[in-house]
Structure formats: structure tokens, C-alpha cells
Amino acid sequence: MKTDVIQLFENPYLALGVTIAVIMAYLSVNAIMLIWLERKLSARIQRRIGPQRGPFGLMQQIFDMGKLLSKELLTPEHANKLLYVIAPILVFAPVVALSSLFPITSTYIFHDFNIAIVLILAISGINVIGIFLAGWGSNNKYALLGAVRSVAQNISYEIPLILSVIPIVMITRTMSLYDITLAQGTYPFVLVQPIALIIFIISATAETNRAPFDIPEAESELVAGFHTEYSGMRFGLFFFAEYSNMIFACALATVLFLGGWRGPFLPDAVWFFIKVYALIVLMMWFRWTFPRLRFDQLMKFAWVVLVPLSLINLLITTLVLKIV
């Protein structure tokens, strides 16, 4: 039986505070561990040693976080102060807001909405506004170019991503993430929608600005892209948001295509996170395997390959559902 954790609290403000605290604690630890995992994985792929400070190299990430927290927050003299300051918040806030929607187990979830898919796709687009404000508010040509690239990239890859989600909604006739997971009792949807999963993973990699789609942060061309002028924890929030968005995208793929918490023998939450982190390792493997695309190649791949392919997949799904 499903239990809504938020409704267990009599005071809604207390429920909101506890939810935010739990999510922030998890995302903080997750970011540290994912940085460690990516450094170790990249070192293994490139036959290097990787982080060594502390047990298994874990202390190196702690030192990096301390460095970011201790750095001075510098604001460019000619920057738009308001846009410059709120941009990192707009990039990170949607991740915290949407993380409470995912059903990690079959019994306890933070909150279940019957329009969760719409909320996720709508609110997740806010971080694009934050990235653009960071570039525009910095009053720096490199930052602005990175922000413009990011807006074009995110809008382009948002289309095939949404088109890959629609077949799942059509099959289950629901937009609740909990009900979509329950609908995969016999088999995960990856068996009937493998093309949709491939399109989703590629589009999600581009949406999170991960290599080989990291054109907005192309350090060889734009210094650091849209966050060139940021220092300290203002820069840290962009970095924090990137790794948080990775787990957000992989959690959504797990629920839609891989059966969510479902699996034999192990507890529900264990199965959920095994699937999520397996997809995260896949995204990291992409970064250290494929070369960065040129911007024209990146846009062409979205509009010429992914969008037509997702439309064909959607058409086939519609025909099959109509016939069956």
C-alpha cells in the first residue's frame, strides 16, 4: 500500500522543511560520491591512478568542497547584479523541487501527483533560464556565447526527450510515476520501447550539458562558458546542479523504462538506486569515450536524427495501440 510521506505530517510547513532537508542531504552526499566515481572511472579508462588522498581517494572531494566554500565570492564590476546572483539558484532549485516526485519504494514516497510527468518536463526547463541569465548577467562575451549555445541546445534536445516520454504515457494512460512503475509488473518498458530509451538517454545527456554535448562549457573555445565569471560556491552551485541533474535524469529513465523499484530478492530502494547509478556510469562512460561534437553537428544530430526517429517511434506506438 502506498503511503504519502508528506501527508504523515500535520503541519505542511514542517513536511516541506523535512522533505527539503532530506533531499539536500542526499544530493550533497551524492555530488561528492559522483565526483569521486567519475574521477576513478576516468582514471581507469585512461590507465591513470586517479584520486589518492584519504581512503580510496575519498578525501580529495572533501578538500575540493572546502576550497569552494572558502573562496571569495567575486562579482564583476559591470555585471547585472540581480541576474548574476539569482542565476545559480534558478539552475539548482528545480532539481530540489522535482526530486520529491520519484517513487523509490512501493510503500513510501514523498508525494505522488497524477500529473507528475507534466510537472517534471515543465519545471526542469527553468534551469535553462538560469543558464541564460548567468551568461547575460555576467556581461562577458564568452559567457554570453556559452549561454546562447546552451539555450539552443536545451530547446532542441527537449523535443526528442518529450517525444520519447509520450509513448510510455500512451501505453499506461497515466502521468503518475508511481502508476507507471506499477504498470511494469510483467516486464519493463525497455523491452517494448528500446528506441525511446536510447533517445531519452542521449537527449538527457545533452540536457545536462555532459560530454560529448558540453558545447556550452567548451573550455577550449569559451574559457568555461556561461559560468566563466563565477567563483566560490556560486560556481559550485552550477557544478552541484550538473551532478544532481544526472541523478534526476537517470531516476526518470529508471521509472519510465526500467521498472523503477521492481526487482527480485533485494529491497525496493536498493533496486531503484542500482538502476539509477548504472545509468549514471553509462553517462560517465560516454564522456570519456566520445569526442566533443561541433555545434553544427550537435544541432544537426538533434533535428535530423533524433526528432524524426522519435516521431517514427511515436507513430508506430500509436498504430500498435490502435490495432491491439
C-alpha positions in Angstrom: 0.0 0.0 0.0 1.3 3.4 -1.0 2.0 5.9 1.9 2.4 9.6 1.1 5.2 10.8 3.4 4.3 14.4 3.2 0.7 13.7 4.4 2.1 12.0 7.5 2.9 15.4 8.9 0.1 17.5 10.3 1.9 20.8 9.7 2.5 21.3 5.9 5.5 23.7 6.6 7.1 21.0 8.7 6.6 18.5 6.0 8.1 20.8 3.4 11.1 21.5 5.6 11.8 17.9 6.4 11.5 17.0 2.7 13.9 19.7 1.6 16.4 18.7 4.3 16.4 15.1 3.3 16.7 15.8 -0.4 19.5 18.4 0.1 21.4 16.0 2.4 21.2 13.2 -0.2 22.1 15.5 -3.1 25.1 16.8 -1.2 26.5 13.4 -0.5 25.6 12.2 -4.0 27.5 15.0 -5.6 30.7 14.2 -3.6 30.4 10.5 -4.4 29.7 11.1 -8.1 32.8 13.3 -8.4 34.8 10.6 -6.8 33.3 7.9 -9.1 33.9 10.0 -12.2 37.5 10.6 -11.3 38.1 6.9 -10.6 36.2 5.8 -13.7 38.0 8.3 -16.0 41.4 7.2 -14.5 40.6 3.6 -15.1 39.6 4.3 -18.8 42.7 6.4 -19.4 45.0 4.0 -17.4 45.8 6.6 -14.7 45.9 6.3 -10.9 43.2 8.8 -10.1 42.4 10.4 -6.7 44.6 9.1 -3.8 44.1 11.4 -0.9 42.5 9.6 2.0 40.9 6.1 1.9 40.2 5.2 -1.7 40.8 8.8 -2.7 37.6 10.0 -1.0 39.2 12.9 0.9 40.2 14.7 -2.3 36.5 15.6 -2.9 36.1 16.8 0.7 39.1 19.1 0.2 37.7 20.4 -3.1 34.4 21.3 -1.4 36.2 23.1 1.4 38.1 25.0 -1.2 34.9 26.1 -2.9 33.3 27.1 0.4 36.3 29.2 1.5 36.8 31.1 -1.8 35.7 34.7 -2.0 32.6 35.5 -4.0 33.7 38.0 -6.6 31.1 39.9 -8.6 32.2 41.5 -11.9 32.1 45.3 -11.8 29.9 45.7 -14.9 27.7 42.7 -14.3 23.9 42.9 -13.8 24.0 42.2 -10.1 20.5 40.8 -9.8 20.7 38.4 -12.8 24.2 37.4 -11.8 23.2 36.4 -8.3 19.9 34.6 -9.0 21.2 32.6 -11.9 22.9 29.8 -9.9 19.7 29.5 -7.7 17.5 29.1 -10.8 19.8 26.4 -12.1 19.8 24.3 -8.9 16.3 24.9 -7.4 14.3 22.8 -10.0 16.3 19.7 -9.1 15.3 20.0 -5.4 11.7 20.8 -6.3 11.3 17.7 -8.5 13.3 15.1 -6.6 10.4 14.5 -4.2 8.2 13.1 -7.0 10.1 9.9 -7.6 8.8 6.7 -6.0 11.8 5.0 -4.6 9.9 2.1 -3.0 6.4 0.6 -3.4 5.3 1.8 0.0 6.8 5.2 0.8 7.1 8.2 -1.5 7.4 11.9 -0.7 4.4 12.9 -2.8 2.5 11.4 -5.7 1.0 13.7 -8.4 -1.3 12.4 -11.1 0.4 14.9 -13.5 4.0 14.3 -12.3 5.3 13.9 -15.9 3.9 17.4 -16.8 5.4 18.9 -13.7 8.8 17.3 -14.4 9.0 18.4 -18.0 7.8 21.9 -17.2 9.8 22.8 -14.1 13.0 21.1 -15.4 13.1 23.8 -18.1 13.7 26.5 -15.6 17.4 25.7 -15.3 17.8 26.8 -19.0 16.6 30.3 -17.9 19.2 30.3 -15.1 22.0 29.4 -17.5 21.0 32.2 -19.9 20.8 34.7 -17.1 24.3 33.6 -15.9 25.7 34.4 -19.4 23.7 37.6 -19.9 24.2 38.9 -16.4 27.9 38.3 -16.4 28.5 40.9 -19.2 31.2 38.7 -20.7 31.2 37.7 -24.3 32.5 34.2 -23.6 29.8 33.6 -21.0 27.1 35.0 -23.3 28.2 32.7 -26.2 28.0 29.7 -23.9 24.6 30.8 -22.6 23.2 31.2 -26.2 24.6 27.8 -27.1 23.0 26.2 -24.1 19.6 27.7 -24.8 19.7 26.4 -28.4 20.9 23.0 -27.3 18.4 22.5 -24.5 15.4 23.6 -26.6 16.5 21.3 -29.4 17.0 18.2 -27.3 14.0 18.9 -25.2 11.8 18.0 -28.2 13.0 14.4 -28.8 13.2 13.9 -25.0 9.5 14.7 -24.6 8.6 12.7 -27.7 10.3 9.7 -26.1 8.2 10.0 -23.0 4.9 10.2 -24.7 4.7 6.5 -25.8 5.0 5.5 -22.1 2.2 7.8 -21.2 0.1 6.4 -24.1 0.8 2.8 -23.0 0.0 3.3 -19.3 -2.7 6.0 -19.8 -1.4 7.8 -16.7 1.2 10.5 -15.9 1.8 9.4 -12.3 5.3 8.0 -11.8 4.0 5.6 -9.2 1.3 4.2 -11.5 3.8 3.9 -14.4 6.1 1.8 -12.2 3.2 -0.4 -11.2 2.3 -0.9 -14.9 5.7 -2.6 -15.4 4.8 -5.6 -13.3 5.2 -8.2 -16.1 8.1 -6.6 -17.9 10.0 -3.3 -18.0 9.0 -0.9 -20.8 12.6 -1.0 -22.2 11.6 -4.3 -23.9 8.8 -2.6 -25.8 10.3 0.8 -26.2 14.1 0.3 -26.6 14.3 3.1 -29.2 12.6 5.5 -26.8 15.1 4.7 -24.1 18.0 5.3 -26.4 16.6 8.7 -27.5 15.8 9.6 -23.9 19.4 8.8 -22.6 21.0 10.7 -25.5 18.7 13.7 -25.0 19.1 13.7 -21.2 22.9 13.6 -21.7 22.6 16.7 -23.9 20.2 18.4 -21.5 22.6 18.0 -18.6 25.4 19.5 -20.7 27.5 16.4 -20.4 30.2 15.5 -22.9 30.1 14.9 -25.8 27.4 17.5 -25.7 29.2 20.0 -23.4 29.4 22.8 -26.0 28.0 25.5 -23.6 31.1 24.8 -21.4 33.7 24.2 -24.1 36.8 25.3 -22.3 38.9 25.1 -25.4 36.8 27.8 -27.0 34.9 29.7 -24.3 37.2 29.6 -21.2 34.4 28.0 -19.2 31.2 29.1 -21.0 28.3 30.5 -19.2 29.9 30.3 -15.7 33.2 31.9 -16.7 32.7 34.9 -14.2 31.6 32.8 -11.2 33.7 31.9 -8.2 33.4 30.1 -4.9 30.1 28.4 -4.2 28.3 30.4 -6.9 30.3 28.3 -9.3 29.9 25.3 -7.0 26.1 25.5 -7.4 26.5 25.1 -11.2 28.7 22.1 -10.6 26.4 20.8 -8.0 23.4 21.1 -10.3 25.2 19.2 -13.1 25.6 16.1 -11.0 22.2 16.5 -9.4 20.6 16.7 -12.8 22.4 13.5 -13.8 20.7 11.6 -11.0 17.4 13.3 -11.7 17.5 12.3 -15.4 18.6 8.7 -14.6 15.9 8.4 -12.0 13.3 9.4 -14.5 14.7 6.9 -17.1 14.6 4.2 -14.3 10.9 4.9 -13.6 9.8 5.1 -17.2 11.8 2.3 -18.8 13.5 0.0 -16.2 10.6 -0.8 -13.8 11.6 1.6 -11.0 12.0 -0.2 -7.7 11.0 -3.6 -9.1 13.4 -6.5 -8.9 13.9 -9.9 -7.2 15.4 -10.6 -3.7 16.8 -7.2 -2.9 14.8 -4.4 -1.2 12.9 -1.9 -3.4 15.2 1.1 -2.8 18.3 -1.0 -3.5 17.0 -2.0 -6.9 16.0 1.6 -7.7 19.4 3.0 -6.9 21.2 0.1 -8.7 19.4 1.0 -11.9 19.9 4.8 -11.4 23.7 4.5 -10.8 24.1 2.0 -13.6 22.7 4.7 -16.0 25.0 7.3 -14.4 28.0 5.2 -15.1 26.8 4.9 -18.7 26.7 8.7 -19.0 30.2 8.9 -17.5 31.4 6.3 -19.9 30.1 8.5 -22.8 32.1 11.5 -21.5 35.4 9.6 -21.5 34.8 7.7 -24.8 33.3 10.0 -27.4 34.9 13.3 -28.7 33.1 16.6 -28.3 30.8 17.4 -31.2 31.0 20.7 -33.1 28.0 22.9 -32.5 26.6 22.4 -36.0 26.9 18.6 -35.7 25.2 18.7 -32.3 22.2 20.6 -33.6 22.0 18.5 -36.8 22.0 15.3 -34.7 19.0 16.6 -32.8 16.9 17.8 -35.6 17.9 15.4 -38.4 18.3 12.2 -36.4 16.6 12.2 -33.0 13.4 14.2 -33.8 12.5 12.1 -36.9 13.4 8.9 -35.1 11.3 9.8 -32.1 8.3 10.8 -34.3 8.5 7.4 -36.2 8.6 5.6 -32.8 5.6 7.6 -31.6 3.7 6.8 -34.9 4.5 3.1 -34.6 3.4 3.0 -30.9 0.1 4.8 -31.9 -0.6 2.2 -34.6 0.2 -0.8 -32.4 -2.0 0.5 -29.6 -4.8 1.3 -32.1 -4.7 -2.2 -33.6 -4.3 -4.0 -30.3 
